[in-house]
Amino acid sequence: MTALGLDLRRVYGAYPTGVAVVAGLVGGRPAGIAASSFVPVSLDPPLVSVCVAHTSTTWPLLRERPTIGISVLGAHQEHVGRRVGARDGDRFAGVEWRATEGGSVLVEGASAWFDCVVEQQVRSGDHDIVVFRVEDLDAAHDVPPLVFHASTFRSLR
């Protein structure tokens, strides 16, 4: 990585973000990625987005699913963020989840859940910006979110 790339990573890390799991059923099993780039986009229509690296080997499996779940992880779910963010192994081993009728995978105990369809995908630099239309949603307002800041997981408590 270049010096500029290292500086960008360090400075981007000064901005705290939530941690979300983007997941769906693939061949009857959960597949997903961890994303710290989850952003609400629009109320009307209801849209949210995440950024996905071009190097992701999981996103090509998910992007054609009829529905995809986005779970905003709770502060107590650092282990889920690490597990689903791993590059190898069973990313859902030890993770409690449920599937919707449409095949979205939602993590149990999260702060918020979104059942979505892919609305648009925009190539941008070394990532794609993926915009999702929200079909259904819910939140556990008593569960504080997990935050990623300065290259580590943090709690707002």
C-alpha positions as CSV (number, residue, x, y, z in Angstrom):
1,M,0.0,0.0,0.0
2,T,1.3,3.5,-0.9
3,A,2.0,6.2,1.7
4,L,-1.1,8.0,0.6
5,G,-3.2,4.8,0.9
6,L,-1.9,4.3,4.5
7,D,-2.7,8.0,5.3
8,L,-6.2,7.6,3.8
9,R,-6.9,4.5,5.9
10,R,-5.7,6.3,9.0
11,V,-7.7,9.4,8.4
12,Y,-10.9,7.5,7.2
13,G,-10.6,5.7,10.5
14,A,-11.1,8.9,12.4
15,Y,-14.8,8.8,11.3
16,P,-16.8,6.3,13.4
17,T,-19.2,4.0,11.5
18,G,-21.7,1.4,12.4
19,V,-21.1,-2.2,11.5
20,A,-23.6,-4.1,9.4
21,V,-23.9,-7.6,8.1
22,V,-25.1,-7.9,4.5
23,A,-26.4,-11.5,3.9
24,G,-28.6,-13.9,2.1
25,L,-29.2,-17.6,1.5
26,V,-27.0,-19.1,-1.2
27,G,-27.7,-22.8,-1.8
28,G,-29.7,-22.9,1.4
29,R,-26.8,-21.7,3.5
30,P,-26.1,-18.1,4.8
31,A,-23.5,-16.1,3.0
32,G,-22.5,-12.6,3.9
33,I,-20.1,-9.8,4.4
34,A,-19.4,-7.3,7.1
35,A,-19.7,-3.6,6.1
36,S,-18.8,-0.5,7.9
37,S,-20.1,1.7,5.1
38,F,-23.8,1.3,5.8
39,V,-25.7,4.6,5.1
40,P,-29.4,5.6,5.0
41,V,-29.9,7.3,1.6
42,S,-33.6,8.2,1.2
43,L,-36.9,8.1,3.0
44,D,-39.0,8.3,-0.2
45,P,-38.3,5.8,-1.7
46,P,-36.8,4.0,1.3
47,L,-33.2,3.4,0.3
48,V,-29.9,2.4,2.1
49,S,-26.4,1.7,0.7
50,V,-23.2,-0.1,1.4
51,C,-19.8,-0.1,-0.4
52,V,-18.4,-3.4,-1.5
53,A,-14.8,-4.0,-2.5
54,H,-14.2,-5.3,-6.0
55,T,-12.1,-8.0,-4.4
56,S,-15.1,-9.5,-2.5
57,T,-15.6,-13.1,-3.5
58,T,-19.0,-13.2,-1.6
59,W,-20.7,-10.2,-3.2
60,P,-21.0,-11.9,-6.6
61,L,-22.9,-14.7,-4.8
62,L,-25.3,-12.3,-3.2
63,R,-26.0,-9.6,-5.7
64,E,-28.4,-11.7,-7.8
65,R,-30.4,-12.9,-4.7
66,P,-34.1,-11.9,-4.8
67,T,-33.7,-10.3,-1.3
68,I,-30.7,-9.5,0.9
69,G,-30.8,-8.8,4.6
70,I,-28.8,-6.0,6.3
71,S,-28.4,-6.3,10.1
72,V,-26.9,-3.4,12.1
73,L,-24.9,-5.2,14.7
74,G,-25.4,-4.4,18.4
75,A,-22.6,-3.4,20.7
76,H,-22.4,-6.9,22.2
77,Q,-21.8,-8.5,18.7
78,E,-18.2,-7.7,18.1
79,H,-17.6,-11.5,17.7
80,V,-20.2,-11.5,14.9
81,G,-18.5,-8.6,13.1
82,R,-15.1,-10.4,13.3
83,R,-16.6,-13.8,12.3
84,V,-18.5,-12.5,9.3
85,G,-15.7,-10.2,8.3
86,A,-13.2,-13.1,8.2
87,R,-11.7,-14.0,4.9
88,D,-12.1,-17.8,5.3
89,G,-13.9,-20.4,7.2
90,D,-17.6,-20.6,8.0
91,R,-18.6,-17.0,8.5
92,F,-21.8,-17.9,10.3
93,A,-20.4,-20.5,12.7
94,G,-21.7,-19.6,16.1
95,V,-23.8,-16.7,14.7
96,E,-27.5,-16.8,15.5
97,W,-29.5,-15.9,12.4
98,R,-32.9,-16.3,10.7
99,A,-33.9,-16.3,7.1
100,T,-36.9,-14.5,5.6
101,E,-39.3,-16.2,3.2
102,G,-37.4,-14.4,0.4
103,G,-34.0,-15.6,1.5
104,S,-32.6,-12.6,3.3
105,V,-30.4,-13.6,6.3
106,L,-30.9,-11.4,9.4
107,V,-28.6,-11.6,12.5
108,E,-30.5,-12.2,15.8
109,G,-29.8,-9.7,18.5
110,A,-28.9,-6.9,16.1
111,S,-29.9,-3.2,16.7
112,A,-31.8,-3.0,13.4
113,W,-32.8,-5.2,10.4
114,F,-33.5,-4.3,6.8
115,D,-35.0,-6.7,4.3
116,C,-33.9,-5.3,0.9
117,V,-33.6,-5.7,-2.9
118,V,-30.7,-4.4,-4.9
119,E,-31.9,-1.1,-6.5
120,Q,-28.6,0.0,-8.2
121,Q,-24.9,-0.7,-8.2
122,V,-22.5,2.0,-9.1
123,R,-18.8,1.3,-9.9
124,S,-16.7,3.8,-7.9
125,G,-12.9,3.5,-7.5
126,D,-12.0,0.1,-5.9
127,H,-15.5,-0.4,-4.6
128,D,-19.1,-0.6,-5.8
129,I,-21.7,1.6,-4.1
130,V,-24.7,-0.7,-3.8
131,V,-28.1,1.0,-3.2
132,F,-30.8,-1.2,-1.7
133,R,-34.6,-0.6,-1.6
134,V,-36.0,-1.4,1.8
135,E,-38.9,-3.8,1.7
136,D,-39.3,-4.4,5.4
137,L,-37.4,-3.3,8.6
138,D,-37.4,-3.4,12.4
139,A,-35.2,-2.1,15.2
140,A,-34.4,-3.0,18.8
141,H,-34.1,0.6,20.2
142,D,-32.7,-0.8,23.5
143,V,-29.7,-2.4,21.8
144,P,-26.9,0.1,21.2
145,P,-25.0,-0.3,17.9
146,L,-21.5,-1.6,17.5
147,V,-19.2,1.1,16.2
148,F,-15.9,0.8,14.2
149,H,-13.5,3.6,14.9
150,A,-9.7,3.9,14.5
151,S,-9.4,0.3,13.3
152,T,-11.1,-1.2,16.2
153,F,-14.7,-2.1,17.4
154,R,-16.2,0.2,20.1
155,S,-19.4,0.6,22.0
156,L,-21.4,3.8,22.6
157,R,-22.1,2.8,26.2
